Amino acid sequence: MKITPEHSDGKKWMLICLGVFLLIFLAIGCIEQNDMDQIAIGNQSDDEQDEASQEEEETRMRISVQANGETTIFELNDGNAAKELYEQLPLTIDVEDYSNNEKIFYPPKKLDTANTPMANAKSGTLAYYAPWGDVVMFYDKFGSAGGLYELGNVVSGGEHIKNMSGTIIIEKV
């Protein structure tokens, strides 16, 4: 006696097709989920970058120097001298001409130059000349000198430095 299976060839093909269809359906679902995860990661990265940029913007030390009705904005670096100047603000202080390319003022307390870069001064450089204890605002190129440390650079209003005179007001921005 011969035993024959109850399933016909048509049923086998139908089961195989159903299995293949299920595999394709699952594969597409996995790919779509992966794409959605990548988009979410991309959006999260954009959000994190925006937050980091905002935090960086908030932690920047900017100062305004007001003189003769004009305002000049400097962004300070993260050296010790710049941080110490920033902590002494606000100041109402006299500015003086020095040479033919800079204005100077003397902060109330000398600045610690540890971890402060040496300056290669050009127009718009804010610097500290440690031997004399004065802060220098350059309105023309200068170069470098022993004891000259960079505090920051002009962001806006650099054209006003040359005409500063008398009493100036320096504030945190």
Residue pairs with C-beta under 8 A, 6 or more apart in sequence:
60 75
60 76
61 75
61 76
61 78
61 82
61 83
61 86
61 152
61 172
62 73
62 74
62 75
62 76
62 155
62 172
62 173
63 73
63 74
63 76
63 85
63 86
63 89
63 152
63 170
63 171
63 172
63 173
64 71
64 72
64 73
64 169
64 170
64 171
64 173
65 71
65 72
65 73
65 74
65 137
65 164
65 168
65 169
65 170
66 168
66 169
66 170
66 171
67 95
67 160
67 163
67 164
67 165
67 166
67 167
67 168
67 169
68 160
68 163
68 164
68 165
68 166
70 157
70 160
70 163
70 164
71 156
71 157
71 160
72 137
72 154
72 156
72 157
72 158
72 160
72 161
72 164
73 154
73 155
73 156
73 157
73 173
74 126
74 137
74 151
74 152
74 153
74 154
74 155
75 152
75 153
75 155
76 82
76 83
76 85
76 86
76 126
76 151
76 152
77 116
77 117
77 150
77 151
77 152
79 113
79 115
79 116
79 117
79 149
79 150
79 151
80 111
80 112
80 113
80 114
80 115
80 116
81 111
81 112
81 113
81 116
81 128
81 149
81 151
82 116
82 151
82 152
84 109
84 111
84 112
85 107
85 111
85 128
85 135
85 151
86 172
88 107
88 108
88 109
89 170
89 171
89 172
90 169
90 170
90 171
90 172
91 105
91 107
91 108
91 169
91 170
92 167
92 168
92 169
92 170
93 105
93 106
93 107
93 167
93 168
93 170
94 105
94 166
94 167
94 168
95 103
95 104
95 105
95 137
95 164
95 165
95 166
95 167
95 168
96 103
96 104
96 105
97 103
97 165
98 104
98 136
100 140
101 138
101 139
101 140
101 141
101 142
102 136
102 137
102 138
102 139
102 140
102 142
103 136
103 137
103 139
103 161
103 162
103 164
104 129
104 134
104 135
104 136
104 137
105 134
105 135
105 168
105 170
106 133
106 134
106 135
107 133
107 135
110 130
110 133
111 128
111 130
111 133
113 128
113 130
113 149
116 128
116 149
116 150
116 151
117 149
117 150
118 144
118 148
118 149
118 150
119 125
119 127
119 144
119 145
119 148
119 149
119 150
120 143
120 144
120 150
121 127
121 136
121 138
121 141
121 142
121 143
121 144
121 148
121 150
122 138
122 141
122 142
123 138
123 139
123 140
123 141
123 154
123 158
124 138
124 139
124 153
124 154
124 158
124 161
125 136
125 137
125 138
125 142
125 150
125 152
125 153
125 154
126 135
126 136
126 137
126 138
126 150
126 151
126 152
126 153
126 154
127 135
127 136
127 138
127 148
127 149
127 150
127 151
128 134
128 135
128 136
128 148
128 149
128 151
129 135
129 136
129 145
129 147
129 148
129 149
130 147
130 148
130 149
131 147
135 151
136 148
137 161
137 164
138 161
139 158
139 161
139 162
140 162
154 161
